[in-house]
């Protein structure tokens, strides 16, 4: 039986975010039936695993960086003699040209997948209507990670929600001694660790953590652990020094050991300016951590385990109150697993949706 070949288009081969979602699919798909290849605009630590799983990787410049080289590379990849059955684009509105070229090349299933409910770069706002129109017309499968993300990109047009599923078993809390984990990551052992996982960018709003850390009423035991990379990381590290709150923070590089860090944490925090269904937030709930998040994050991110509190970004007081009174959570592994299954965030349910799309080439042939 000939494998169905899917070209996944992701921003970077880094840990977390969209890459984490797609790699979770890749690890669990039947490799006798499906093969993923990847276009990415930034190399990263996932290269070794993708290669080991049999995937090809194409690192190309963005159309903004080098327009001619971008188009030349796309033409070569999509003209491959082993033509792709499916192109699945994740950085949605930025890849209308790619989807249009895939349509021209006769690729039957062209998936546009929205993972965000807003625009970080405000200079793009005047062009969003055009970008949205181009990707919507060039694709024939419209997916989103949640209702808000779908409405943002497709408006009143129809779309299908594909939940950002995780492998819940990897994150379930256990009663092991976490001192070894804290030693491994140079984390304080006498503090309450509040974990943040995310790219250092405007939308993740690390500045809010700084405001909390500066507040004199914050419990001295609270220590923020920020995991990730990004363009604003150096600036944030400098701001911590300037505000003299170094004792409140540990900054870690992006790591595949998020399950270990979650086991060592006492809470999870996410003050994003906007967010679809956050993988990091799902992982934190699977680890049974109290989650303090902004009320700008999609409500569907809450798995119904009484772990998530939605707070406003214009008032520090509810955040401080909760940080100063972190609860001890007692949830069984069965209860957590059941909640993810019931909400449709299990890997199995999502793979059933995906494989149905990937296998329906004839259904989309005329679109």
N, C-alpha and C positions, 0 to 999 in steps of 0.2 A: 504494500500500500504506500503510495506517494505521500510524503509528509506535506502538511500545510505549512507554508513558509510565511512568517509574519515579520514585517519590518517595524520595529518599535522605535519611535522618535522621542527621545527624552532630553532634557536640558544638559544633564551631566551624569557621569558615571560615579557619582558620589553616594555616600551613605545617607539614608533618610529621604523623606519627602516622596516625590513621584517615583524616583529610582527604587525606593524600598517597596512601593506598591507593585511595580512591574516585576521586580525580582522575586517577590513572593509568589506571583503567578508562575513565573518561569521555573522555580524550584518544584512546583507541585503539578505542572502539566505533564501529560503522558508524552515522553520524549520520542516515542515511536510514531506519534501522530502529528506532533507540532514542533516547529523549530523557530526560535526567535533569533533575529539579527537586530543590530542596534545602530541607529544614527544618533550621535551625540555631539554637542558643541564644546564639551570640556571632558578631558580624560579624568580618570579617578580610580579609586581602590577596587571598584567592582569589576575592572577589566579581567583580573585573574579568574574570578568565578564564572563570568560569562564565557570566557574562552574554554574553561574546563567543562562547561555544560554544552559546548559545541557551537556557540554563537559567534558570528562574525561581527566585528565592530568597525564602524566608519566614523572617525573624528573629523568633522568638517567645520569651516568657519561659518558664522551666522551670515545672513544676507546683509545685515547692517555692517559687519566687519569687512567682508570682502565679497561684494555682490557677484562678480564674475566667477571667482573660484567656487562660491557656494552653488551657483547654477550648474557649473561644469561638473562638480562632484555629484550633485543630485541626478543629473542626466546619466552619468556613468553607472551609478548605483541602481537606478530604476530601469536602466536598459539591460541589466544583467541577464545573461542567457537563461539563468534559473529564475525566471521572473517571479516576483512575490505575488502571493495570493491575497495578502492583506497588508495595508499600511495603516498603522495605528499611531496617530500623532497626539502627544500629551501636552506640549506647550501650545496648545490650541490656536488662539487667534494670531500667533506670531508665524504660523507656517502655512498660510494660504497658498503661497507659491509652490511649496512642496506637494500639497494636496492636489493643486491644479495640474501639476506635471504628472502625478500618479494617475489622475483621471485620463490625461492625454495618452499615457503609456498603456492604458487598458487594464489597470489594476482594478479588479471588480469590487473589492471591499475596502472602502476608504473611511477610516474611523477618526472622527474628531472628538477629543476627550477633554472636557473642561474640568480643571482642578482648582479653580479659584473663583471667588465671588467679587473680585475687585481688581483695580489696576494700581500697581505700586508706582510705576513711572507716570506721573501726571501729564507729562508732555505728550503721551500717547492718546489722551482723552479725545482730542478733536478728530482723531482718525479711527476711533473704535467702531463706529457704525460701518465704515468701509471694511475694516478687518473682519468684523463679524459676518458681513454679507459674503465676503470672498470664501472664508473657510466653510460656511454653512452650505454654499452652493457647490463647492468642490468636493465635499464629503457626502457620503450617503448613509453613514451611521453616526448618529449624534448621541454621545454619552456624556455623563457628568458624575462627579463623585457625590453629589447631593443636590437637593432641590434648588438651593440658592445659587450654586455654581452653574446649574443648567439654565436657570432663568437669566443669569448674568450674560451668558454667551448666546443663547438661542432665543431669548425673549419669549414670545408666545408660541413659538414653534415646538413641535413635540421632541422629546428626548427621553432616553432611558437612563435611570440611575444605576450605576455600578458601584456598590459600596467599597470603600477602601478597607478590604478585609486584612486581618493579620492572623498569624499562627498563634492563637491564644496560649497554647501550651508552653511556648517559649518564655512567656512573661508572668505566668502564675506565681504568686508569692509563696514563699516557703519560710520555715522557721530557722533557717541556717544562720550561723554566726556571720555577721557582715564585716567584722573587723578586717579580715583578709582582703575583702573588696576595697574597703576604705584605704588600706595600706597600699594596695596596687595602684590606686588613682590619687594618692596623696591627699586624701580627704580627712578633715578633722573627725575624731571619734567621739568627741564630747559635745557635738552640736546636733541640731535638728536640720537635716539636709533637705533643701527644697530644690528640686530638679527642674531645669528648663532645657529642652532639646529643640534646636532650631537654628536656621541660618541667621548670621548676624547681618540683618538688613532692616530697612525702615519698618516694613510691615510687621516684623516680629516684636518691635517696640521694647527692646532691652532697656531703653531709657527709663521706662516705668519701674523696672526692677531697681534701678539706681535711686529713684525717688523713694521707694519703699525702704531701701537700705539706709538712707539718710535720716529717716524719721526716728526721732528720739524715743518714741513709744514702742518701737519694734522690739520684741523679745531678744535679748542679747544672744540667745542660743540659736537663732535662725541664721543659716548659712546657705547662700544661693550657689548652686552648681550649674554652670551654663555650658552646654555641650554643642559644638558646631564650629563651622567656618563661615567666612563671608567678608564682604568689603568693609564692614563697619567694626570688625572685631578689634583691630588695633586702636581705633578711636574710643571704643568702649573701655578697653583696658586702661587707656590714658585717663579717661574720665573717672574711673574707679580710684586711680592714684590721686587725681586732683581733689576729689571729694574726701579723701582719706578714709575710705571704707574698704580697704584691701582685706581686712579681717572678715568681711561679710561675703567674699566671693572666691570661688575657684573656677577658672576658665579652662575647659578641656577641649582638645581637638575632636573632630568627628571620629567616631569609633563604632565598630560593629558590636561592642560590648554593652549596648544599651540595656539588655535584660539584667545584667549584673548591677549597673548603676541604679536601675529602678528598684532592685531588691534592697539596695543600701539606703534608699531615700525614705524620707518621712512624708513628703508631699510633692506634688507636681504643680507648676505654675505656667500660665500661658496668657500674657496680656496683649495678644495680637490686635492690630488695628482692624484686620478682617481675616477671615479664614474659612475655608470650606470644611470638609471632614478631615481633621488632622490625624495622621497616622500616629504621631507621637502621643497625642491625647488618648487615642485608643489603646496604645501600649501601656500607658500609665494606668488606665482603668483595669486592664487585664492584670496588672500587678497590684490591684486593690489599693491604690494610693488616693488620698483626698486630692482633688484637682481644683485649683483656683484658676478660673479662666475669665476672659473678658466676655461681655454680653454681645460682642460683635461676631463671635464664633457661632457657626451653624448649630442650632439646637439639636439637630439629629446626631451630633457627636456624642451625646449623652446616652450611655447604655442602660440607664435606668437602675443603677446599683446604689443610688444615693451617695455617690462619690463626687459629683460635679456641682460646683457653685458658679453661676454666671454673675459677674460683677461689673459695674460701670467703670469706665476709664477716667471719669472726671471727679472721682472721689476715692481717696486712699483708704478711708476709714473702714469699709467692709473687708478690704483685703488685709489690713492690719489686724483687725479683730480676729479674722480666721487664722492668720499666721500665728497669732499669740495664743490660740486655743486649738491647735491641731488635734483632731480626734484619733483615737486608736481604732482602726478598722478591723472588723472580724467578719470576713467573707470566706466561704468555702470555695475551693477550686470548682466544684460542681455548679455552684450558684453563678460564678463568673462565666464559666463556659456556656451555661444555659442561656444567660443574658445575651451573649454575642450571637449564639445560634438563633435565638428568637428575633433579634433585631436584623438578622441577615448579614452580619459582619463576619461570618465564618468563611474560611477559604473555600470550602467545598461548594457552598451556594454560589459564590462569585464565579468560580471556575465553570460551573454549569452554564451560567449566562454567557461567559466569554466564548466557550467552545461552540455554543449554539450560533453565535455571531460569526466566528471564524470559519465555521463549516458551511455557512449559507451563501456561498459564492453565486450560485444561480439566482438566488432571490434578489441580489443587488446588481446583477449583470446589466440591467437596462437603465440604471440610475447613474 
